[in-house]
Amino acid sequence: MGASNVERFGSLKTMYRKMTMTLFMACLITALLNLLFGFDTTSFAGVQSIPAFEREFGTPIGTHKSYALSASRASFISSSAFAGKFLGTLSAPFLIERIGHRYTIWILCIISFVGISIECSSHIVAQFVVGRIIVYYSVGLAENTSTTYQSDIVPAGARGAIVSSIQLFIQFGQIMASGINRRYSTSTKPSGWIIPVAVQACAPLVIVFGTFLIPNAPRWLISKDRKEDAVRSLERVRPKEDADAGHCRAEADAIQEAIDNRIEKGPWVDLFRGTNLRRTGIASCVFIFQQFTGQGFVSQYSPRFYATVGLSTYAFDYNIASAVVGWVGVLIGMFLVDALGRRTLLIWGGLLQTLFLFLVAGLGDKKNPTSSDAHGLVAGVILFNFFFTGTWAPIAYVIGSEIGTAALREKTMSFTSSINVVAAFIVAFCVPYLLNDIKANIGWVFGAVGILATLYAYFFVPETKNRSLEELDELFAARIPARKFKSTETSGAGRRVAELENLTATELSKAETDLVNMAPKGFA
């Protein structure tokens, strides 16, 4: 297909017409999984500054019976949790490939309940850390399960927007956590830190029951040689006119044809063979840059950051404002990711994040800052978060979930998101020390990485918007350069899947009629 055809398949109007109630519920229930990560990261960012938590897990300072959480202890509690997320991301393919997304969701919800219970009953740092590690194990499973499920079941023209909702719900979790932390920010009672931690159990409670409403992913069913079940699954999530016209069966046929009937999953080593190495490398680098452009000090340490530059009085209020503005950024990004494309948003997002990181560093480094400088610094942090949450934050998950080939999709997402966890661990471990040593100059460090991220996106990240997953297999197999992905024509089963996913039954019928009418009379 040409570039014009690609655009025709991805109209916002078509996306709305393809959205059914079952598909909406399936996307909503799986998106709710991401509340776990958003809530926990921001919750702990504030909880560690609540007097009750400092009294429980901190060390005495001075002679006035006050307590504080040292930089080393805060770093240990925050960064060690990523060990659980790392294990969760790596184990996700074993569960998903064997028992499917629905049963994996039930398992991760139970694990989450266990971890939260351990956290809330803690009186020593070691027990609290164990609880966080268990919670983060479920978070690792959640990120992989929700994104791969959505990329499987959602039409190509809406895939970017729906998978991007991971960041929308992460942000929503952060807003909830910021508000609750603000409520208990001065509490000295144990409930002051236990309640903010315990509230996150609400999400898995809803998800456990909601999972009964969603169908299995059709490509997973085909990988299990359950094609008839895949057809029924597609008929549940596609418009009735598509099912009545036989397009759901045609879509299942095209998917199976596109993967050349190789329904078994490939081994881990295949991630680094042939064209799969390029795909693994792209997703890995995007995930690394997502972390190394500085989001960690905003999502996990912003109250501490404001304190280091003399703005501790309103630190929790600034955190809430940043979370709300970030949520707006995600909403805008969700509508733009399938309109402008992944690559375009990554390039502009990288540039604008760099701009505001440099602004934060420049204003924060002044020896005698004015109130205007302080307001500008806060605005710089908030605007950085706005552009991050609308571009690199969600798009990394979109690319990670869609770029792998059918036989390796879960493993591609698992491996590359585990790289993301390692990068997040490095940032979480280093930021407290960087804030203590260089304070606002941390903006220069992360801003420099932002420049590299922008250049990488321009030269190496292909445009995947509105392409079916099977079309991406064809483009990578042909070794198409990144900057030519958007304009390259495809043919065969992959293109047929894109048509069936993105066009309504009426539009498909009209297109087929037009092709017949355009054919030479001798061949009609």
Secondary structure, DSSP 8 states (H G I E B T S, - for coil): --HHHHHHHT-HHHHHHH--HHHHHHHHHHHHTTHHHHHHHHHHHHHTTSHHHHHHHSEEETTTTEEE--HHHHHHHHHHHHHHHHHHHHHHHHHHHHHHHHHHHHHHHHHHHHHHHHHHT--SHHHHHHHHHHHHHHHHHHHHHHHHHHHHHS-HHHHHHHHHHHHHHHHHHHHHHHHHHHHTTT--STHHHHHHHHGGGHHHHHHHHHGGGS---HHHHHHTT-HHHHHHHHHHHS-HHHHHTTHHHHHHHHHHHHTTT--S---GGGGGSHHHHHHHHHHHHHHHHHIIIIIHHHHTTHHHHHHHTT-GGGHHHHHHHHHHHHHHHHHHHHHHTTTT-HHHHHHHHHHHHHHHHHHHHHHHT-SS--HHHHHHHHHHHHHHHHHHHHTHHHHHHHHHHHSS-GGGHHHHHHHHHHHHHHHHHHHHHHHHHHHHHHGGGHHHHHHHHHHHHHHHHHHH----TT--HHHHHHHHHTT--GGGTTT----SHHHHHHHHHHS-HHHHHHHHHHHHHHS-GGG-
